[in-house]
């Protein structure tokens, strides 16, 4: 009986360690992977974009009006936009009305906004939740930050990836 308890605890510890490693690894590992083709539709009333045609270094932010962390990170996105950083938005699991109201009330930090109506784009990008921000250059995803952008996230992941991309 004691052996079974020890084995169960060891299995639980192993599972927690594996999940913790995956979470830590996703946030900090260098990504460079090809940018997949996105299946999106324009958000009514907003400038649209085709991710395959965006030049230079840019951010893709996956967000939804229903997402509390998206509300929390929005001032950070507005500040990045004022710094001249190109941010494109991928609205997920939202209605056009709710998405537009969100941007009308809080401000629109995006150069262009598209909607992922059928979840194909978020699946292709490997996104499991909102918000998530990707650093993209020359058709490659260079870095990603799952969760709301914070000053620490900018310092640890986003700014270093932008700097590396701009130097290349």
N, C-alpha and C positions, 0 to 999 in steps of 0.2 A: 504494500500500500504506500509506504514511504517513497519507494522508487518511482511509482506512478506520479505522485505529487511533484517530485523533483523534476521528472521528465516534462510534466505539464508546465511547470514554472520556466524551465529552460526553453521550451517551445514558445511560450509567451514572450519571454525576454528576446528571443531571436526574432520573432515577428515584429515587436516594437522597434528593435534595432534596425531591421530591414526597412520598415516604413520610415523611420527617422532618417536613415541614410538617403532614401529616395527623395524625401522632402528637402534635405540639406543639399543633396547633389543637384537637384533641379534648379535651385536658386543660385548656386555658385559655380557650376561647371561651365567651362567655355562651350558654346553651343555649335558654332558654325555648321549650319545645315541649309540645304537649298530651300528657298521660299516656295511653298507649294502653290499651285493654282488655286485661287479662291473663287467660290461660287456665291456671289453676293448680288444684292439689288440695291439701287440707290435709295437713300433715305429721303422721302418726299421733302422738297423745300430746301435741301442742303446740297452743297457742292459734292459731286460724286468723284470716284477715282477708280482706276484699274491698277491693282497692286503690281501687276507685271510691268506696268509702264512708268512707275514712280522712279525717278532718278535720284541719285545721291544717297545720303544717309538720312534715315527717318525712323520715327517711332510708330508702331501700330498699337493702339490701345483698345482692348476688348472691354466693353462696358455695357451696362443696362441701367435704365432709370429705376428699376426695382431693387438695385444692388446698393445696400447701405455703404459698403466700403468704396463703391464708385463715387458716391456723394462725398465721402471723406477725402478722397484723393483729388477731387476736381480742382481745388485751389492750386495744387501742385502742377496739374496739367496747364492751368491758365498761366502760371508763372513760367513754365517751360516755353509756352507759346510766345510770351513776351520777351523771352531770351532769343527768339528767332529759330527755335528748334521746330522742324516740320513734324507735326503729329497728325496721323490719320486715325479715324475711329472706325471700329467694327462694332456696331450695335447688335446685341445678342439677346434673344428671348424677350423681345419688346414689341410694342405696337408703335407705328410711326407717330401717332399722336402723343404717346407718353414720352418717347425719345425726343421729339421736338420740343415738348413742354420743358423737359429737363434742361435742354440746351438754351431755350429762351430765357429761363429763370436764372440759371447758374452761369451762363456764358458759353460760347462755343470755341473751344481751344483747337478745333480740328481744321486742317486744310481741306479735308474731304471726309465724308461719312458714308459708309455703306451698312446694309443690314444683312445678317446671316439668318435668313428665314427658315432654312431647313437644317441647320447645325452642321452642314458639310464643311464649312470653312473652319470652324473651331475644331472639329475633329481632325481635319487635315493639318492644322497647326499644333495639335496635341494639347489643346487648352481644355482644362477640366473645370474652370470656374472663372468668375469675373470678380474684380478686374484682373487683367494681365496685360503687361506691356512688353513688346518685343522691340529690339533694336535691329534694324534691317539696313543693309547696304549691298549694292551690286547683286541683288537677287539672293542674298543669304541672310539667314537669321543669325545674328552675331551674339545676342544675349537676350535673356528673358527674365522678367520679374513677375512671378505669380503673386498676386495680392496687391493691396493699395500702394501706390508710390508714396514714399516718405522721403524726408531729407537723407536718412541713412541709406535707403534703396538707391537714391540718386548717386550718392557718394561711392557706395560699394559696387554697383553694377552698371547703372545707366551711363553716367558721365565717363567712366573708364572705357566702356564699349564705344561710346560716341567718339572719344579721343582717338582710340585705336583705329577706328574706321576712317576718321578724317586724315590721319597720318598716312594711310595706305593709298 
